[in-house]
């Protein structure tokens, strides 16, 4: 969108150009004068200029400053559209603008008013020249500002693209790390599940190996033998004493054997748990190494991407710096490129497409006849 100050300046410029064409200040100009002005912009050919001028006066409308500006704007918009679509035959290096169109009209007016024939009006020629110089300076400033804004937009666009690329890069690596952690978690959970199943199976196997009979000591066997012998000898008191002693010894030996078996089972279970723990720690170390490798690759990729972004911004700054050094000359060349193209075209066609000079105003009222074209007096000029 055009800034408000630029829009006001543009309207002021168009009005000043219109006043130079409308030398007698009728407030409107003729169709032929509009066609000549449109052709002098070098944005349209003669056919298009005549067609646009005819459209401007359709239904009896007068070509005032608003209609003049609308006709110029239509030519500028069409030239910009052709330039964007690549269908324009002009070799302009910058997009057409209202300022460049006004400069073309002023250049044509300066030549017309400054010609050494009966239409010469050096006061108007000087006014056209001064306004041309003033608008040229404004147009140069506009184009320099446009270059600065374009460069700022390029820089911002590159930064936004780099930010998006960095976000996509981090997102991709974040998904990569998420997938790695998911797989690592599944591996650890699978190992824990296998270890648990292995431990349960090991416990079942140990229960199967549990002895069904106790292996008592020789002392206990001898005591049981003595109890039987004493009972046969009817020495019941002594047999009871020996039996009590044998029962106590058997109970102690049963407890001892049970404890030895439980201790053996516990040691075997502990060994299996320790072995499983060692395996789990080794697995977790491998996972941690993989995690660190992933993060290292992530960091290296981010560093390479950041370096690439720095190099890109550095190249862009170098390019823009070189462009700024050449901007003054480039803008001047660009502003004269359209004029040179028109001159080459006229020379190649032997000036066949040049419109005749016609009056820029309408006949005065007060008569029943209204002339579309009239010869200007010595105080004006004929267009």
Secondary structure, 3 states (H helix, E strand, C coil): CCCHHHHHHHHHHHHHHHHHHCCCCCCCECHHHHHHHHHHCCCCCHHHHHHHHHHHCHHHCCECHHHHHHHHHHHHHHHHHHHHHCCCCCCCCCCCCHHHHHHHHHHHHHHHHCCCCCCCCHHHHHHHHHHHHHHHHHHHHHHHHHHHHHHHHHHHHHHHHHHHHHHHHHHHHHHHHHHHHHHHHHHHHHHHHHHHHHHHHHHHHHHHCCCCCCCCCHHHHHHHHHHHHHHHCCCHHHHHHHHHHHHHHHHHHHHHHHHHHHHHHHHHHHHHHHHHHHHHHHHHHHHHHHHHHHHHHHHHHHHHHHHHHHHHHHHHHHHHHHHHHCHHHHHHHHHHHHHHHHHHHHHHCCCCCCCCCCCCCCCCCCCCCCCCCCCCCCCCCCC
